[in-house]
Amino acid sequence: MTEGVGREWEALAGLDPAVPDRTERYGPHPSQVIDRYAPDGGPRVTVLHGGFWREAYDRTHLAPLAGALAGHGYAVDLVEYRRVGGDGGWPQTAEDVDAALDHLGGPPHVLLGHSAGGQLALWAAWKREQAATARVLAVAPVADLRRAHELRLSDGAVAAFLGGPEQVAARLPEADPMRLFPRVPVEILHGTADPDVPVELSRRYANDWGARLHLLSGTGHFAPLTPGTPAFGVLLDALR
């Protein structure tokens, strides 16, 4: 982790987590839960956290983001899902996202995904009808699984997510956003100084599928999710 990215992570992780108004289950597994932040009736944002799909990283680090968005008038759904090392991986993790969105139902809304959660949001952009998800906003997404696997991002996280190196080729066609035409509008925010998920992945996706790409100059992996930063202001503008 570079010094700049380390500072970004520390700034986000050092914020007090916001307490949800309620937590709902969408399945029997302990990770199949959604934290819901009012206000009721506000425009809805459903959030998928990152962490390279690993059990070690849960939704907790995005609780400050959820609370901040609620403070700006959004009704926020912060989704947890099964992850690698906790009964997750492919396809279970994606199935959880699908089940969570079915559980939430309701009117069209924005699906906001960060990093590995961005990959899941882009998968949902292919899987879901526009009546269920109005649009996807992906922040520093792992938008190109094949390239991420070639780069061995986060010590081979893609191979672990897809079930091992021997499964990668067989599962890329059903998991890689680069293979999946989005059925809803997609907008991407990506920092040009992001060493965790290189911006080239978002460039590739935007070039292939016509997604709107916002490049955040000098920004790393976590600043757009950190309330009070200029990059968070760009995120708010994109949501609006």
Wavefront OBJ file of the C-alpha trace (Angstrom):
o trace
v 0.000 0.000 0.000
v 1.414 3.351 -0.977
v 1.635 6.218 1.491
v -1.146 8.155 -0.236
v -3.479 5.189 -0.373
v -2.629 4.380 3.218
v -3.707 7.859 4.246
v -6.938 7.529 2.258
v -7.759 4.218 3.952
v -6.923 5.612 7.380
v -9.164 8.617 6.752
v -12.107 6.366 5.870
v -11.479 3.714 8.520
v -11.029 6.381 11.187
v -14.568 7.710 10.800
v -17.244 6.721 13.284
v -19.567 4.119 11.757
v -23.171 5.222 11.381
v -25.743 2.998 13.067
v -28.437 1.764 10.650
v -32.104 2.318 11.351
v -32.673 -1.396 10.935
v -31.027 -4.548 9.614
v -32.953 -7.026 7.487
v -32.190 -10.581 6.429
v -32.568 -11.719 2.853
v -31.352 -15.275 3.497
v -30.362 -17.708 6.270
v -26.582 -17.226 6.126
v -25.120 -14.767 8.683
v -23.730 -12.646 5.822
v -27.071 -12.357 4.032
v -28.126 -9.083 5.648
v -28.813 -5.489 4.637
v -28.337 -2.426 6.821
v -30.973 0.156 5.982
v -30.609 3.872 6.574
v -33.627 6.193 6.289
v -35.055 8.710 5.435
v -38.074 6.848 4.143
v -39.213 8.121 0.808
v -35.825 9.542 -0.195
v -34.173 8.490 -3.458
v -32.719 5.031 -2.947
v -29.082 4.016 -3.171
v -28.053 0.381 -2.723
v -24.378 -0.011 -1.804
v -22.080 -3.006 -2.491
v -18.771 -2.809 -0.629
v -15.374 -3.964 -1.871
v -12.500 -5.922 -0.358
v -11.588 -8.213 -3.264
v -14.492 -10.525 -2.337
v -12.638 -11.730 0.782
v -14.219 -12.632 4.110
v -11.775 -10.348 5.941
v -13.493 -7.258 4.511
v -17.142 -6.653 5.337
v -19.569 -3.765 4.977
v -18.444 -2.014 8.172
v -15.956 0.303 6.463
v -18.746 1.814 4.345
v -21.068 2.541 7.270
v -19.775 6.158 7.445
v -20.560 6.547 3.742
v -24.064 5.139 4.248
v -24.700 7.524 7.125
v -23.409 10.497 5.139
v -25.592 9.671 2.144
v -28.599 9.345 4.454
v -27.737 12.791 5.786
v -27.985 14.081 2.212
v -31.519 12.708 1.927
v -30.906 9.275 0.412
v -32.493 6.069 1.645
v -29.454 3.772 1.745
v -29.292 -0.036 1.644
v -25.836 -1.331 2.643
v -25.671 -4.950 1.483
v -23.580 -7.718 2.975
v -22.920 -10.901 1.008
v -21.049 -14.190 1.304
v -17.355 -13.799 0.556
v -14.340 -15.994 -0.200
v -13.461 -17.808 3.000
v -17.027 -17.514 4.312
v -19.059 -19.735 1.942
v -18.785 -17.188 -0.863
v -17.028 -16.984 -4.196
v -18.450 -17.580 -7.635
v -21.394 -17.911 -8.151
v -22.602 -17.682 -4.529
v -21.535 -14.051 -4.070
v -23.353 -12.910 -7.207
v -26.398 -14.949 -6.235
v -26.474 -13.045 -2.941
v -26.482 -9.708 -4.756
v -29.369 -10.906 -6.911
v -31.287 -12.138 -3.855
v -30.661 -8.902 -1.953
v -31.987 -6.819 -4.837
v -35.040 -9.088 -5.069
v -35.606 -8.622 -1.347
v -35.377 -4.841 -1.584
v -37.771 -4.602 -4.520
v -39.382 -1.195 -4.763
v -38.918 1.529 -7.345
v -35.841 1.938 -9.549
v -32.761 3.119 -7.714
v -29.009 3.610 -8.039
v -26.794 0.592 -7.427
v -23.449 1.873 -6.101
v -20.530 -0.564 -6.050
v -16.929 -0.017 -4.983
v -13.928 -2.074 -6.149
v -14.980 -5.749 -6.022
v -18.446 -4.452 -5.239
v -18.139 -2.521 -8.486
v -17.627 -5.797 -10.346
v -20.784 -7.126 -8.685
v -22.704 -3.973 -9.587
v -21.584 -4.234 -13.223
v -22.614 -7.894 -13.233
v -26.020 -6.759 -11.959
v -26.156 -4.157 -14.749
v -26.235 -7.121 -17.127
v -28.418 -9.391 -14.985
v -31.124 -7.018 -13.787
v -33.939 -5.291 -15.638
v -34.081 -1.493 -15.603
v -37.325 -1.727 -13.619
v -35.295 -3.133 -10.713
v -32.157 -0.992 -10.983
v -32.357 2.371 -12.723
v -28.591 2.755 -13.132
v -25.218 1.665 -11.809
v -22.552 3.936 -10.345
v -19.275 2.013 -10.059
v -16.364 3.462 -8.066
v -12.910 2.067 -8.910
v -14.523 -1.175 -10.090
v -12.734 -4.402 -10.946
v -14.362 -3.984 -14.338
v -12.089 -6.326 -16.302
v -11.577 -9.637 -14.495
v -9.341 -11.130 -17.162
v -6.905 -8.212 -16.981
v -7.119 -8.120 -13.176
v -6.213 -11.812 -13.139
v -3.267 -11.199 -15.486
v -2.055 -8.453 -13.150
v -2.572 -10.728 -10.113
v -4.306 -7.913 -8.283
v -4.300 -8.370 -4.503
v -2.232 -11.572 -4.670
v -4.467 -13.429 -7.091
v -7.858 -12.362 -5.745
v -9.649 -13.020 -9.032
v -8.546 -16.660 -9.142
v -9.635 -17.143 -5.533
v -13.007 -15.547 -6.274
v -13.609 -17.755 -9.316
v -12.723 -20.985 -7.519
v -9.017 -21.395 -8.275
v -6.696 -20.887 -11.269
v -8.113 -23.903 -13.066
v -11.607 -22.355 -13.019
v -10.756 -18.889 -14.302
v -11.104 -19.529 -18.042
v -14.407 -21.370 -17.637
v -15.994 -18.770 -15.356
v -14.836 -15.511 -16.923
v -17.644 -15.531 -19.531
v -20.311 -15.458 -16.813
v -18.517 -13.248 -14.267
v -16.375 -10.732 -16.171
v -18.159 -7.413 -16.813
v -16.170 -7.118 -20.042
v -18.187 -10.065 -21.373
v -21.581 -8.814 -20.129
v -23.473 -6.098 -21.992
v -25.030 -3.696 -19.438
v -28.813 -3.447 -19.650
v -28.951 -0.261 -17.566
v -26.919 2.959 -17.778
v -23.474 2.765 -16.169
v -21.361 5.597 -14.796
v -17.834 5.077 -13.407
v -15.652 7.121 -11.057
v -11.981 6.151 -10.907
v -8.938 7.844 -9.429
v -5.922 8.170 -11.679
v -3.599 7.386 -8.730
v -5.384 4.175 -7.685
v -2.763 1.404 -7.220
v -5.240 -1.199 -5.916
v -7.418 -1.260 -9.042
v -5.622 0.384 -11.984
v -7.681 2.912 -13.915
v -6.973 1.009 -17.137
v -9.673 -1.504 -16.133
v -12.334 1.198 -16.130
v -10.996 2.664 -19.368
v -11.348 -0.734 -21.041
v -14.921 -1.167 -19.820
v -15.964 2.359 -20.787
v -14.416 2.002 -24.243
v -16.175 -1.304 -24.906
v -19.610 -0.593 -23.457
v -19.938 3.189 -23.710
v -20.131 3.821 -19.968
v -19.595 7.380 -18.787
v -16.165 7.570 -17.118
v -15.105 10.314 -14.685
v -11.369 10.379 -13.980
v -10.419 11.808 -10.579
v -6.948 13.306 -10.962
v -4.461 12.292 -8.270
v -7.096 10.330 -6.355
v -6.575 6.849 -4.967
v -8.907 4.007 -4.063
v -10.904 5.261 -1.081
v -11.296 9.047 -1.268
v -14.616 9.031 -3.203
v -16.174 7.046 -0.358
v -14.872 9.311 2.395
v -17.321 12.042 3.401
v -15.819 15.512 3.330
v -13.280 14.916 0.570
v -13.476 16.651 -2.826
v -13.838 13.202 -4.427
v -16.889 12.538 -2.241
v -18.368 15.720 -3.663
v -17.934 14.263 -7.149
v -19.707 11.109 -5.975
v -22.641 13.182 -4.712
v -22.830 15.008 -8.024
v -22.896 11.685 -9.863
v -25.695 10.413 -7.647
v -27.720 13.538 -8.310
l 1 2 3 4 5 6 7 8 9 10 11 12 13 14 15 16 17 18 19 20 21 22 23 24 25 26 27 28 29 30 31 32 33 34 35 36 37 38 39 40 41 42 43 44 45 46 47 48 49 50 51 52 53 54 55 56 57 58 59 60 61 62 63 64 65 66 67 68 69 70 71 72 73 74 75 76 77 78 79 80 81 82 83 84 85 86 87 88 89 90 91 92 93 94 95 96 97 98 99 100 101 102 103 104 105 106 107 108 109 110 111 112 113 114 115 116 117 118 119 120 121 122 123 124 125 126 127 128 129 130 131 132 133 134 135 136 137 138 139 140 141 142 143 144 145 146 147 148 149 150 151 152 153 154 155 156 157 158 159 160 161 162 163 164 165 166 167 168 169 170 171 172 173 174 175 176 177 178 179 180 181 182 183 184 185 186 187 188 189 190 191 192 193 194 195 196 197 198 199 200 201 202 203 204 205 206 207 208 209 210 211 212 213 214 215 216 217 218 219 220 221 222 223 224 225 226 227 228 229 230 231 232 233 234 235 236 237 238 239 240
